[in-house]
């Protein structure tokens, strides 16, 4: 029996950067409804609001994407908030889902949960072999506790919860606010602005030697829906592209794609973050046949084109803290729940 077809599915953060593509993927399975709670009406940090949400929505499947996140700068400035908000949202949503007899619970975790010096490529078995990189440890550990919760609930209550460890995402509708964005949107915004202003250089944090792996947002959405339908085991699963690139190579590539010919000036006094990040994605391929389809160059081109159409030259919104949709929902009308697919 399908866990998605004909089911009522609650997607926290469903109006956001990752949430919208996930909802679009879910629609292909024919659910009875896709429910997207609005943070202006349902603050997931508030236990009473979470209870009211489940009482009104009565979901059969929950995909928990809502999160408060940002780049290195935002993590350094908000460690307490990032730990508390992400932990409390996930803990309360999962607990209420258990109490309400939800058939399947999917948590979008993070690659930030891995130890700082994890051997590359990161294998799921290495998750507990050290402390995360310090600048994003509060966020990574908050998400890691949801894995513990999911496994404990499965053991004691036979609760069907799975955890996906998602690598850095990018794509159209990403967060381009310089105060909270991740490296790809931050670089795109900086490079386009410098090109348009005729500047001869850009300044970039760090040494450029750290490496990262990136996954196009629609590929991530496909992986999440495949796992929701097919994956049933307690072990976490890496969700990524398996492609590693240094920040220096990334900056040069974005400059080239944007047509900027100026100098890149590195600031080694600023943090690099985790030295290397690249995932072993074989478990996702083996368990539910996921493999990323979008080439990195094509994904960057689409992201740059979207930014230039929608954002370049315009003032960014001052508050947009969630790549997964929690803050993105604030612009929506004060409706209780948005329903798709009825």
Rosetta blueprint (number, residue, H / E / L):
1 X L
2 X L
3 X L
4 X L
5 X L
6 X L
7 X L
8 X E
9 X E
10 X E
11 X E
12 X E
13 X L
14 X L
15 X L
16 X L
17 X H
18 X H
19 X H
20 X H
21 X H
22 X H
23 X H
24 X H
25 X H
26 X H
27 X H
28 X L
29 X L
30 X L
31 X L
32 X L
33 X E
34 X E
35 X E
36 X E
37 X E
38 X L
39 X L
40 X L
41 X L
42 X L
43 X L
44 X L
45 X L
46 X L
47 X H
48 X H
49 X H
50 X H
51 X H
52 X H
53 X H
54 X H
55 X H
56 X H
57 X H
58 X L
59 X L
60 X L
61 X E
62 X E
63 X E
64 X E
65 X L
66 X L
67 X L
68 X L
69 X L
70 X L
71 X L
72 X H
73 X H
74 X H
75 X H
76 X H
77 X H
78 X L
79 X H
80 X H
81 X H
82 X H
83 X H
84 X H
85 X H
86 X H
87 X H
88 X H
89 X H
90 X H
91 X H
92 X H
93 X H
94 X H
95 X H
96 X H
97 X H
98 X H
99 X H
100 X L
101 X L
102 X L
103 X L
104 X E
105 X E
106 X E
107 X E
108 X E
109 X E
110 X E
111 X H
112 X H
113 X H
114 X L
115 X E
116 X L
117 X L
118 X L
119 X L
120 X L
121 X L
122 X E
123 X L
124 X H
125 X H
126 X H
127 X L
128 X L
129 X L
130 X L
131 X L
132 X E
133 X L
134 X H
135 X H
136 X H
137 X H
138 X H
139 X H
140 X H
141 X H
142 X H
143 X H
144 X H
145 X H
146 X H
147 X H
148 X H
149 X H
150 X H
151 X H
152 X H
153 X H
154 X H
155 X H
156 X H
157 X H
158 X L
159 X L
160 X L
161 X E
162 X E
163 X E
164 X E
165 X E
166 X E
167 X L
168 X E
169 X E
170 X E
171 X L
172 X L
173 X L
174 X L
175 X L
176 X L
177 X L
178 X L
179 X L
180 X L
181 X L
182 X L
183 X H
184 X H
185 X H
186 X H
187 X H
188 X H
189 X H
190 X H
191 X H
192 X H
193 X H
194 X H
195 X H
196 X H
197 X H
198 X L
199 X L
200 X L
201 X E
202 X E
203 X E
204 X E
205 X E
206 X E
207 X L
208 X L
209 X L
210 X L
211 X E
212 X E
213 X E
214 X E
215 X E
216 X E
217 X H
218 X H
219 X H
220 X H
221 X H
222 X H
223 X H
224 X H
225 X H
226 X H
227 X H
228 X H
229 X H
230 X H
231 X L
232 X L
233 X L
234 X L
235 X L
236 X L
237 X E
238 X E
239 X E
240 X L
241 X L
242 X L
243 X L
244 X E
245 X E
246 X E
247 X H
248 X H
249 X H
250 X H
251 X H
252 X H
253 X H
254 X H
255 X H
256 X H
257 X H
258 X H
259 X L
260 X L
261 X L
262 X L
263 X E
264 X E
265 X E
266 X E
267 X E
268 X L
269 X L
270 X L
271 X L
272 X L
273 X L
274 X L
275 X L
276 X L
277 X L
278 X L
279 X E
280 X L
281 X L
282 X H
283 X H
284 X H
285 X H
286 X H
287 X H
288 X H
289 X L
290 X L
291 X L
292 X L
293 X L
294 X L
295 X L
296 X H
297 X H
298 X H
299 X H
300 X H
301 X H
302 X H
303 X H
304 X H
305 X H
306 X H
307 X H
308 X H
309 X H
310 X H
311 X L
312 X L
313 X L
314 X L
315 X L
316 X L
317 X L
318 X L
319 X L
320 X L
321 X L
322 X L
323 X L
324 X L
325 X L
326 X L
327 X L
328 X H
329 X H
330 X H
331 X H
332 X L
333 X L
334 X L
335 X L
336 X L
337 X E
338 X E
339 X E
340 X E
341 X L
342 X L
